[in-house]
Each structure stands twice: as C-alpha cells, then as structure tokens.
Amino acid sequence: MLSAHQPGNVWRVTTAARVFVLALALGRVLSAGELRGLLVTALAVTLVAAVTCILEREVPDRLIVWMPLVEGVLVSALLSTSQADAEYLFVYLAVPAMVAGLRHGWVQLFNTTLACAL
C-alpha cells in the first residue's frame, strides 16, 4: 500500500504513470500518422513531465502540493495553444490529477482537475 510517509515509493509510482501515459500518447500519435504536426507539442509535454519528475524527487514536501496543479495547467496550456490537432495527447491530462490524488487526497485531486479543465 502506498503511503505519503514513503516518498520514494510514491515517486516511483507517479514517474511510472507519467512514462506509461506518455508512451500511450506517443503511440496514438504515431499510429495516426500525426507525428509531423505534433512533434513540438509532444516534446514540450515530455519536457514538462521530465522536469516534474525531477522536481518531485528533489523539492521539499511542503512545496510538492503545488506541483500536480502547475503541471496540469502547463500541459493544458500547451495542448490548447497547439497549432495542430492535439487530441491524441489529451490523455496526459489524467496524470496530474492522478498524482494529486495519490499524494494529497480528494481535495487536491478536485482542484487539479478543475485547473486542468479551465
């Protein structure tokens, strides 16, 4: 069972979720043949995911509360301002909400979901 008192285990689970969802999204992009139009957006989402993984490991616990929220807002902004049709990458928006729920519970999950939707 995951516990907030074991940050190494939660970090592994959240990193694995990010990697698997990125693999799913990139697989959908490649199978649809839309790589040329979504290359920059996919790289930007991957960069946000990588930076969030690194910061989640290094930042003190009191500041980690804001990370899923900021990640969700950044990815939402990237996908909404993309010139290409980024529907294949929308699946990544589930990751910040899932991470918020794992780390901080229902209230943070609800806040992150609302921030991603707006």
Solvent accessible surface area in square Angstrom, and as a share of the most:
residue,aa,sasa,rsa
1,M,231,1.03
2,L,67,0.33
3,S,39,0.25
4,A,74,0.57
5,H,168,0.75
6,Q,88,0.39
7,P,70,0.44
8,G,23,0.22
9,N,58,0.30
10,V,4,0.02
11,W,61,0.21
12,R,147,0.54
13,V,57,0.33
14,T,0,0.00
15,T,30,0.18
16,A,39,0.30
17,A,19,0.15
18,R,2,0.01
19,V,84,0.48
20,F,143,0.60
21,V,28,0.16
22,L,20,0.10
23,A,62,0.48
24,L,94,0.47
25,A,0,0.00
26,L,62,0.31
27,G,36,0.35
28,R,96,0.35
29,V,0,0.00
30,L,109,0.54
31,S,99,0.64
32,A,44,0.34
33,G,64,0.62
34,E,72,0.32
35,L,68,0.34
36,R,229,0.84
37,G,45,0.44
38,L,1,0.00
39,L,84,0.42
40,V,119,0.68
41,T,16,0.09
42,A,4,0.03
43,L,110,0.55
44,A,25,0.19
45,V,1,0.01
46,T,49,0.28
47,L,116,0.58
48,V,22,0.12
49,A,2,0.02
50,A,46,0.36
51,V,69,0.40
52,T,11,0.07
53,C,15,0.09
54,I,109,0.55
55,L,78,0.39
56,E,5,0.02
57,R,122,0.45
58,E,127,0.57
59,V,31,0.18
60,P,69,0.43
61,D,100,0.52
62,R,181,0.66
63,L,88,0.44
64,I,7,0.04
65,V,53,0.31
66,W,149,0.52
67,M,24,0.11
68,P,1,0.01
69,L,32,0.16
70,V,77,0.44
71,E,3,0.01
72,G,0,0.00
73,V,70,0.40
74,L,86,0.43
75,V,0,0.00
76,S,19,0.12
77,A,49,0.38
78,L,52,0.26
79,L,9,0.04
80,S,89,0.57
81,T,100,0.58
82,S,26,0.17
83,Q,182,0.81
84,A,33,0.25
85,D,95,0.49
86,A,4,0.03
87,E,81,0.36
88,Y,43,0.16
89,L,2,0.01
90,F,102,0.42
91,V,45,0.26
92,Y,1,0.00
93,L,44,0.22
94,A,63,0.49
95,V,3,0.02
96,P,0,0.00
97,A,16,0.12
98,M,66,0.30
99,V,0,0.00
100,A,0,0.00
101,G,25,0.24
102,L,66,0.33
103,R,35,0.13
104,H,66,0.30
105,G,30,0.29
106,W,209,0.73
107,V,113,0.65
108,Q,19,0.09
109,L,51,0.25
110,F,122,0.51
111,N,64,0.33
112,T,0,0.00
113,T,66,0.38
114,L,83,0.42
115,A,25,0.19
116,C,17,0.10
117,A,80,0.62
118,L,182,0.91
